Amino acid sequence: MTVHTTSDSILDTDAAAAVLAELGNGTRLTIFRLLVHAGPEGLAVGDIQGRLGIPWSTLSHHISRLVRVGLLEQVRDGRTLLCRPRHETLNAVMAWLTEECNLPYVAEAHAGSAGAWRGQVPPPAE
């Protein structure tokens, strides 16, 4: 399942769950964090492997899972295969969480203001 995003796209629950599931794996989260910190130019697969010490076959598996949900893109530069983070996918998931999970309500509740979270399910966003 590739998550297609545009600046105005709204994810469905299955697409958001797919992205979050891939980031729920510690190795994939580490790879994604490394690439986000590397910047928009990304890193060569060999550099990722060298920095993290993950066996090649395992690294390939994890990268393909991140590519499948749209969190990474791979670009060939001559003989080098670069991996780049796709911030638009992460931003779409964050926007979906904010909208669908009503995060402003939760943040307000944790701050101790009126209408505080008391174990109730917050009302859906309108």
KOLKETOR-922440 format. One record per residue: residue number from 0; residue in three letters; z, x, y of N, C-alpha, C, CB in turn. Coordinates in pm, 1 decimal. Each point is the difference from the previous one (the first is absolute). Glycine has a CB too. Layout:
SITE  num  residu  n.pz  n.px  n.py  ca.pz  ca.px  ca.py  c.pz  c.px  c.py  cb.pz  cb.px  cb.py
SITE  NUM  ALA  Z  X  Y  Z  X  Y  Z  X  Y  Z  X  Y
...
***
This chain:
SITE  num  residu  n.pz  n.px  n.py  ca.pz  ca.px  ca.py  c.pz  c.px  c.py  cb.pz  cb.px  cb.py
SITE  0  MET  0.0  84.4  -116.5  0.0  -84.4  116.5  0.0  89.1  123.1  121.1  -185.2  -123.5
SITE  1  THR  -228.9  182.4  198.7  -4.3  72.5  125.4  42.0  -94.8  110.6  -183.1  153.7  -83.8
SITE  2  VAL  273.2  -109.3  167.7  45.0  -80.1  112.0  -92.6  28.6  116.2  241.2  1.5  -79.8
SITE  3  HIS  -314.8  -101.6  120.9  -90.2  16.3  113.6  72.3  -46.6  124.9  -205.3  -32.4  -145.4
SITE  4  THR  206.4  117.7  246.5  69.8  -34.2  122.3  -90.6  21.5  119.9  218.5  60.7  -106.0
SITE  5  THR  -196.8  -143.9  204.5  -60.6  17.9  131.0  111.7  -18.2  100.3  -230.8  -82.4  -74.9
SITE  6  SER  202.4  102.3  199.2  106.9  -9.3  99.8  61.2  -139.1  5.4  -114.1  176.9  131.8
SITE  7  ASP  40.0  -280.3  -172.4  53.3  -135.1  6.5  19.8  -62.9  -138.0  -111.1  -23.4  220.3
SITE  8  SER  107.1  106.0  -325.1  10.3  -58.0  -133.8  143.7  -36.5  -32.9  -198.3  133.4  -71.7
SITE  9  ILE  209.7  -235.2  -10.2  129.9  -43.2  -49.1  -3.6  16.4  -151.0  36.5  -165.2  193.2
SITE  10  LEU  59.0  237.7  -246.0  5.9  21.7  -143.5  54.5  -123.8  -68.4  31.6  246.3  35.0
SITE  11  ASP  -70.5  -263.0  -159.1  65.9  -102.3  -79.5  114.3  66.4  -76.3  -215.0  -136.7  -21.2
SITE  12  THR  294.4  55.7  -42.4  118.1  50.8  -69.5  -36.5  99.4  -109.1  115.3  -214.3  49.4
SITE  13  ASP  -220.8  185.5  -126.1  -38.8  90.2  -108.4  -43.7  136.5  51.9  -68.2  -198.4  -133.8
SITE  14  ALA  -7.2  200.1  243.7  -45.5  127.5  56.7  118.6  80.7  52.4  -220.9  -105.0  61.0
SITE  15  ALA  311.2  39.7  9.7  118.5  70.1  51.1  84.8  51.8  -116.0  -0.6  -145.3  206.6
SITE  16  ALA  17.0  63.7  -311.5  79.2  41.2  -115.4  -62.8  120.3  -69.8  77.6  -236.5  -28.6
SITE  17  ALA  -210.8  240.2  21.4  -68.1  112.6  -64.3  26.8  130.1  75.0  -177.9  -156.2  -82.8
SITE  18  VAL  169.8  151.7  214.5  25.6  119.4  80.8  145.6  43.2  -14.9  -178.9  -69.5  163.7
SITE  19  LEU  270.6  -24.9  -152.1  141.9  33.6  -10.5  35.1  52.1  -139.5  50.7  -174.5  172.9
SITE  20  ALA  -116.2  120.3  -275.8  26.1  48.3  -136.3  -40.6  145.9  -15.4  -34.2  -231.9  -87.3
SITE  21  GLU  -79.6  267.8  144.3  -43.5  140.3  -10.9  93.8  91.9  75.7  -237.0  -75.1  -22.9
SITE  22  LEU  286.1  31.4  137.3  94.8  82.2  75.9  138.9  -1.1  -62.7  -130.5  -47.7  206.8
SITE  23  GLY  153.2  -44.4  -300.3  127.9  -6.5  -69.9  17.0  109.3  -104.1  -2.0  -242.8  38.7
SITE  24  ASN  -103.0  315.9  -66.4  8.2  113.2  -91.8  34.6  124.5  81.7  -169.2  -105.0  -161.1
SITE  25  GLY  270.0  177.5  121.2  46.5  115.4  77.3  -104.7  107.6  20.1  222.6  -47.6  -86.7
SITE  26  THR  -301.7  75.3  -15.6  -103.6  103.1  13.2  -107.5  -43.7  98.6  44.1  74.5  -235.3
SITE  27  ARG  -88.1  -200.4  224.1  -103.5  -47.8  92.4  52.6  -6.5  143.2  -103.4  -131.8  -186.6
SITE  28  LEU  228.7  92.1  202.5  58.2  -2.5  134.2  6.3  141.5  57.6  134.8  -204.9  -60.6
SITE  29  THR  -100.9  302.5  -20.4  4.5  139.1  44.5  -138.6  48.6  42.0  194.6  41.1  -153.1
SITE  30  ILE  -295.8  -74.2  74.6  -137.9  38.5  34.2  -40.4  -64.4  131.5  -58.5  23.5  -244.0
SITE  31  PHE  85.1  -152.4  258.3  -38.1  -70.6  122.4  72.5  57.9  121.6  -41.9  -208.1  -134.7
SITE  32  ARG  171.1  232.9  121.8  77.4  59.0  110.6  -56.0  135.9  39.3  204.4  -122.1  -78.2
SITE  33  LEU  -237.1  204.7  -21.5  -57.2  131.5  27.1  -129.0  -13.3  80.8  102.2  88.6  -212.4
SITE  34  LEU  -186.2  -182.4  174.0  -127.7  -17.0  69.8  17.9  -58.5  139.9  -110.1  -30.8  -221.2
SITE  35  VAL  205.4  -57.9  238.4  27.9  -53.0  133.8  48.0  112.6  90.6  57.6  -226.2  -96.7
SITE  36  HIS  29.6  310.2  45.5  50.3  113.6  78.8  -109.7  102.4  28.0  226.2  -34.6  -101.0
SITE  37  ALA  -324.4  43.2  12.2  -110.7  95.2  20.3  -92.3  -43.8  113.0  11.6  59.4  -242.0
SITE  38  GLY  -11.8  -186.8  274.3  -83.1  -48.3  109.2  -128.9  -64.8  -49.3  96.4  178.2  143.0
SITE  39  PRO  -176.4  -227.0  -50.5  -120.1  -75.4  -36.1  -104.8  80.0  -75.7  43.1  -135.3  198.2
SITE  40  GLU  -41.2  267.5  -185.4  -97.3  82.1  -72.7  34.1  10.5  -148.1  -41.4  129.0  209.2
SITE  41  GLY  164.8  -160.4  -246.5  40.6  -0.2  -139.2  13.5  139.4  -58.0  -110.8  -217.6  -22.6
SITE  42  LEU  109.6  223.8  -109.6  13.3  126.8  -72.6  -96.2  2.4  -117.5  241.7  18.5  68.6
SITE  43  ALA  -280.2  99.2  -105.5  -79.4  16.9  -121.4  88.4  -29.6  -120.4  -148.5  173.4  111.6
SITE  44  VAL  87.6  -226.7  -216.0  74.4  -31.7  -121.5  72.4  124.6  -51.9  -167.1  -181.1  -56.5
SITE  45  GLY  103.4  296.6  63.1  63.8  124.1  -44.5  124.0  33.3  80.9  -222.0  81.5  -72.7
SITE  46  ASP  219.3  -110.9  202.7  117.5  24.2  83.8  114.6  -94.3  -37.4  -150.6  77.3  186.0
SITE  47  ILE  116.7  -202.2  -214.4  103.2  -95.8  -42.2  63.9  49.3  -129.2  -124.1  -192.5  109.7
SITE  48  GLN  40.1  233.1  -203.5  50.0  47.4  -128.7  88.2  122.9  18.7  -204.9  -90.9  -113.4
SITE  49  GLY  162.1  183.7  198.3  77.4  121.5  24.3  133.9  -27.9  65.9  -212.9  122.9  19.6
SITE  50  ARG  215.5  -215.4  73.4  124.6  -29.7  70.7  99.2  -77.5  -85.4  -128.9  -0.3  210.7
SITE  51  LEU  77.1  -89.1  -295.0  89.4  -85.8  -77.3  20.5  47.1  -143.3  -73.7  -186.7  142.0
SITE  52  GLY  -13.7  274.1  -190.6  14.6  51.3  -135.3  -20.0  -104.6  -108.2  153.9  165.4  92.7
SITE  53  ILE  -232.3  -266.9  -63.6  -28.0  -106.1  -96.6  -117.7  43.7  -86.4  87.5  -179.7  158.1
SITE  54  PRO  -80.2  160.7  -289.6  -115.9  34.2  -83.7  -125.5  -73.4  47.6  153.8  39.3  -195.4
SITE  55  TRP  -269.2  26.4  179.7  -126.0  -55.0  51.3  -28.2  -141.2  -49.1  -86.1  230.8  10.1
SITE  56  SER  101.9  -252.9  -138.7  -33.4  -132.8  -54.5  93.3  -107.0  55.1  -86.0  108.3  -208.9
SITE  57  THR  212.1  -73.7  224.2  96.9  -93.8  56.1  -31.2  -27.6  145.9  174.0  81.8  -160.2
SITE  58  LEU  -206.0  22.5  235.3  -34.9  -16.4  140.8  -122.8  -89.1  14.5  97.7  225.8  51.2
SITE  59  SER  -198.2  -203.7  -132.4  -121.4  -79.6  4.3  30.2  -147.8  -24.0  -130.3  198.6  -79.2
SITE  60  HIS  215.3  -225.0  -16.8  40.1  -137.9  -30.2  66.0  -65.2  121.5  30.3  62.1  -242.0
SITE  61  HIS  65.3  7.1  303.1  72.4  -56.9  113.2  -91.2  -18.8  121.3  209.5  108.1  -84.3
SITE  62  ILE  -295.5  -12.8  110.0  -92.6  -12.9  112.5  -92.9  -118.9  -21.8  10.9  248.5  40.5
SITE  63  SER  -61.3  -264.2  -162.2  -91.6  -112.3  -25.0  69.1  -134.4  20.5  -125.5  142.5  -162.7
SITE  64  ARG  253.0  -150.6  130.8  74.6  -124.7  22.5  15.6  -28.2  149.6  123.4  35.6  -216.8
SITE  65  LEU  -99.0  68.8  295.9  12.4  -17.2  144.7  -134.0  -34.6  64.5  190.9  161.1  -1.1
SITE  66  VAL  -297.9  -102.9  -50.4  -134.8  -31.9  49.5  -34.2  -144.6  -33.5  -71.9  240.9  -27.4
SITE  67  ARG  106.7  -282.9  -92.7  -33.3  -135.7  -47.1  54.7  -107.8  92.1  -0.8  86.2  -232.8
SITE  68  VAL  120.1  -67.4  288.5  57.8  -101.9  88.6  -28.8  28.9  147.6  179.9  -37.8  -169.7
SITE  69  GLY  -256.1  142.0  196.8  -41.0  26.4  136.9  95.5  82.1  83.7  -117.8  -207.8  -16.8
SITE  70  LEU  217.8  270.0  -44.6  92.7  83.9  76.6  -56.0  138.8  28.1  187.0  -126.0  -102.1
SITE  71  LEU  -281.7  170.3  19.3  -65.0  130.1  20.0  -150.0  -18.7  -7.5  197.8  122.9  -97.9
SITE  72  GLU  -267.6  -31.5  161.3  -143.4  11.1  -19.7  -28.3  144.0  -39.0  -51.8  -186.2  167.5
SITE  73  GLN  -53.3  204.1  -245.5  -40.4  134.1  -39.1  -136.1  29.1  60.4  132.9  -13.9  -214.7
SITE  74  VAL  -144.6  133.3  272.9  -122.9  42.8  66.5  -34.9  138.1  -51.6  50.4  -137.9  207.4
SITE  75  ARG  -174.1  155.4  -245.7  -44.1  131.2  -46.4  -48.7  80.2  119.3  -63.0  -92.9  -226.7
SITE  76  ASP  112.1  216.1  238.3  -42.3  94.4  102.9  -49.4  124.2  -73.8  167.2  -89.9  175.6
SITE  77  GLY  -297.5  90.6  -204.1  -54.8  108.2  -81.8  55.4  -11.0  -140.7  -22.5  149.6  201.7
SITE  78  ARG  89.9  -46.1  -245.5  59.8  -1.1  -134.2  144.9  -46.4  1.8  -152.9  184.9  -63.7
SITE  79  THR  204.9  -216.8  180.3  140.1  -39.6  14.0  11.8  -151.7  6.5  50.6  215.6  119.2
SITE  80  LEU  41.3  -270.6  -195.4  28.1  -142.8  3.3  126.4  -20.9  82.4  -110.6  -37.9  -226.7
SITE  81  LEU  93.3  -29.5  340.0  111.9  -26.5  90.2  56.3  -138.7  -24.4  -99.9  153.3  170.5
SITE  82  CYS  229.8  -165.3  -158.7  67.5  -129.8  -3.3  56.2  -25.5  138.5  56.9  21.1  -247.9
SITE  83  ARG  -84.0  -141.2  298.5  48.0  -37.6  133.7  76.2  -131.2  -7.9  -194.2  119.2  108.2
SITE  84  PRO  303.0  -130.0  -33.4  72.7  -127.3  1.6  -79.6  -104.9  77.1  220.1  122.7  -14.4
SITE  85  ARG  -213.2  -246.8  -31.3  -62.5  -111.5  71.3  113.0  -79.9  64.5  -201.0  -10.8  -161.4
SITE  86  HIS  229.4  46.3  286.0  110.7  -62.8  72.5  -21.1  -149.0  18.2  39.2  214.6  117.1
SITE  87  GLU  -164.9  -257.5  -109.1  -25.8  -142.7  23.0  53.0  -85.1  -115.6  -203.9  60.2  134.3
SITE  88  THR  202.7  -7.9  -255.8  54.8  -75.5  -112.4  151.2  -10.3  11.7  -189.9  75.8  -145.1
SITE  89  LEU  255.2  34.8  173.9  145.4  -3.3  16.9  37.7  -90.3  117.1  17.9  232.8  -94.9
SITE  90  ASN  -91.2  -224.3  204.2  27.9  -85.7  115.9  -16.7  -147.5  -34.4  -75.2  184.2  151.3
SITE  91  ALA  -26.2  -216.3  -233.0  -22.1  -139.4  -40.1  116.5  -50.7  -84.6  -248.9  37.0  6.4
SITE  92  VAL  300.1  48.0  -95.9  113.8  -40.4  -82.5  124.1  -18.2  86.5  -97.5  122.2  -197.3
SITE  93  MET  118.9  -32.7  291.7  115.3  -12.7  89.4  -10.1  -126.8  84.4  21.3  250.1  6.8
SITE  94  ALA  -141.6  -280.9  41.7  -19.6  -123.0  77.1  25.2  -122.1  -87.8  -167.8  116.8  147.0
SITE  95  TRP  120.3  -110.6  -271.4  21.7  -110.9  -93.0  149.6  -19.6  -24.9  -223.7  45.1  -108.8
SITE  96  LEU  295.0  65.1  84.0  144.5  -10.3  -22.2  71.2  -59.3  121.0  -12.7  196.5  -153.4
SITE  97  THR  -25.3  -151.4  270.9  62.3  -49.7  122.2  -23.0  -149.8  15.5  -31.2  224.5  106.5
SITE  98  GLU  -92.2  -267.0  -130.7  -34.6  -141.3  15.3  57.3  -85.3  -112.4  -208.2  68.8  117.5
SITE  99  GLU  181.9  -30.2  -240.4  35.4  -83.4  -114.7  148.1  3.5  -34.2  -226.9  39.2  -85.0
SITE  100  CYS  290.5  71.5  110.7  141.9  12.8  -34.6  89.3  -21.7  120.1  -61.5  158.1  -180.3
SITE  101  ASN  2.0  -187.3  293.4  74.0  -31.4  121.2  99.7  110.0  34.4  -27.5  -242.7  -49.8
SITE  102  LEU  -20.1  365.9  53.0  87.5  113.7  25.6  73.2  -5.7  133.9  -152.6  130.8  -140.4
SITE  103  PRO  93.0  -188.2  246.7  79.1  -8.2  124.1  129.1  -79.4  -19.8  -212.3  15.1  131.3
SITE  104  TYR  207.1  -121.4  -212.4  119.7  -78.5  -29.0  103.1  83.9  -74.1  -138.9  -208.1  -7.9
SITE  105  VAL  93.7  282.9  -90.2  90.6  83.1  -78.4  61.9  107.7  88.6  -136.0  -43.6  -207.8
SITE  106  ALA  55.7  106.9  291.9  51.9  103.8  89.8  103.7  -58.5  95.3  -218.6  123.7  -15.4
SITE  107  GLU  189.8  -240.2  68.1  94.1  -66.6  90.9  130.0  -30.8  -73.4  -191.6  -99.4  131.3
SITE  108  ALA  178.5  51.5  -253.2  117.6  -35.7  -78.2  86.8  121.8  -28.9  -128.6  -188.3  -101.5
SITE  109  HIS  66.5  299.4  66.2  76.5  121.1  -29.1  64.0  58.2  125.1  -153.4  45.6  -190.0
SITE  110  ALA  100.9  -80.2  306.5  58.0  48.2  125.6  122.2  -82.9  38.2  -226.7  78.5  74.9
SITE  111  GLY  251.0  -188.9  -147.2  119.2  -79.2  24.5  -17.0  -106.2  105.3  127.5  194.2  -66.8
SITE  112  SER  -249.4  -226.2  106.2  -20.9  -101.2  102.7  6.3  -139.5  -61.2  -141.0  161.0  132.1
SITE  113  ALA  130.6  -261.0  -46.4  6.6  -139.5  -43.5  -104.0  -26.4  -108.3  82.7  -69.2  227.9
SITE  114  GLY  -51.1  -21.7  -316.5  -91.8  -32.4  -108.8  -2.1  109.4  -105.4  -138.2  -131.9  159.4
SITE  115  ALA  247.5  203.8  -170.6  3.8  118.0  -86.8  -24.9  -35.2  -145.6  158.5  105.4  158.7
SITE  116  TRP  -209.0  -8.3  -227.4  -28.4  -9.4  -143.0  130.6  -19.2  -74.1  -205.4  145.4  22.7
SITE  117  ARG  214.4  -250.4  -98.2  120.6  -26.4  -77.4  -37.2  -27.4  -146.4  115.8  -92.5  206.7
SITE  118  GLY  -217.5  166.1  -253.2  -43.4  -20.3  -136.5  -103.7  -110.1  -14.3  221.1  79.2  -71.0
SITE  119  GLN  -252.2  -148.1  181.6  -100.5  -103.6  -6.5  -138.1  60.6  7.3  157.7  -161.7  104.1
SITE  120  VAL  -252.7  89.3  -156.6  -139.4  41.7  12.7  -44.5  -36.0  140.5  -47.4  -31.8  -249.2
SITE  121  PRO  -5.4  129.2  324.9  -42.7  -29.6  136.1  -115.6  -98.6  -0.4  75.6  227.0  73.3
SITE  122  PRO  -89.3  -305.0  32.7  -109.7  -96.2  5.6  -134.0  71.9  5.8  149.9  -164.7  115.3
SITE  123  PRO  -255.7  101.4  -167.8  -132.9  62.9  7.2  -47.6  11.7  143.8  -54.3  -91.6  -225.9
SITE  124  ALA  -24.7  193.2  251.7  -58.0  17.6  133.9  -99.8  -110.9  24.8  31.7  250.3  -9.9
SITE  125  GLU  -38.9  -294.5  131.9  -96.1  -105.1  33.8  -122.4  55.8  63.3  183.8  -157.1  27.9
***
